[in-house]
């Protein structure tokens, strides 16, 4: 593509706040640096991290700020820097004009994006949640045969992937969710036990299921509301992986809280597990293989239009507990 449009459409904010600050804006075409790929966006993945930036929980560098970290589309321009084009790691990726890529880069919920090539992956769906499940269950806590793990909000997009992956790795998977319908969905995706936290005592049920021992690891995307109870459900030398902040950020915690059971506490970020080209190739190939062989099934809950109303509704459905599986926004042709 010899020339780019002067402007783009983007789901963006002028300030942080409630859902009403999310707008569809017309903005200048992003600056294209010599090490950048330029992509015409086809699909947008909606994730909780988008709401964290919108609310101000995570800081943004400037305003107006385009939201989003998960995007997929068609490459329309390659880097122009000869050092990049001759970089063995770039060559390994096999990027070409017309090829499809998935992108993990802040500020990419727009019609066109320009970003460092190292933030692209040679796969086109299930990126953020799939890589999060893989890296967290391999590096944050290495799930193995015979483990018993607890996955909070197991019927969400990430939860369903963690249930499938945990079962594939040989673990007994306990999940929490809000309705019987969501519980059945989670069981169909590998969860052995599903606790309805709306009517059951989660701590009591987990201890009953584990004969009072507790679980080897907890993967908790809820945050503030469930954080303290996790310590009651972990076994000695267990691991708490704090995945997200759906109910709000976890308040500061003293290291002494870990001492009674010699527990481990991690708050990882997927992006810090896939930094080098070798890490990106390893995890993206592993994810693609698991999806293509049916080990991991990506459940699409709903597709939304690329409009201000569509963007707002997707975030409201995500944070309101309505959704199960993946939320996508389809970006139509200009």
C-alpha angles and dihedrals in degrees: 000000000000097000135022131218115268093234142027135205114237143175098236146149134226091200139001122267144087128348090281092072091065108099139171103241136185107226137171117276107271119261112266114219124196091253094049134110114213115214134188102220120234104164136024125199116213115216138169090255088069089061092048091058092043092052094045096247088123116039124246121211097229146337141292085045125189110221129219140069104200118071139147133195151115125310110238098171136022127213114282097208108108090211090059094045090051094042108119091221091053090048090051090059093059096215116177138166107276092026123125123242139173118223133212103190133121118256101025105127094111141095094264131019136190117196143148110289091232089071093062129091129200092238130080112207143040090022110145100033094038094051090044092054092046098046096041093049092045103038112013089048119353103224112212141177112291096025123128113214135182120218116190117215088014094176095061124097095268093036094057090051092048091049091052094044094045091052091046089053091053101257129137104243122212116185139185126216141151108244141036090241092056090046091056090049091051092049089051087057098051108282110140096195127019122193120204099220090191093067106013134067101247096199093048093048094048091051091047092051092048095042091245095305100103132219129301093229141005122208105199123185094163098075122183099027097052103027101097096044090056090072090060092053099047120094124228110295090013126151129234113202108193101207104174152341106247092146094035137289119309111250120239112291130202118237086231087075088072096052104080092066101017089246130179122225124195133176101187131177118217091221091064091057093053105047106119125061090246091054092048093049093045096050098037091050091047092049093047091049092050092049095045093049093047097247088121121033118197107219112207108206098182144342118224131197119254094251136111089257092047093050093048093046092051092054092045092051091048097050094037094064093243098118134080120187127356127351115207135184116207113217108211126214116275 
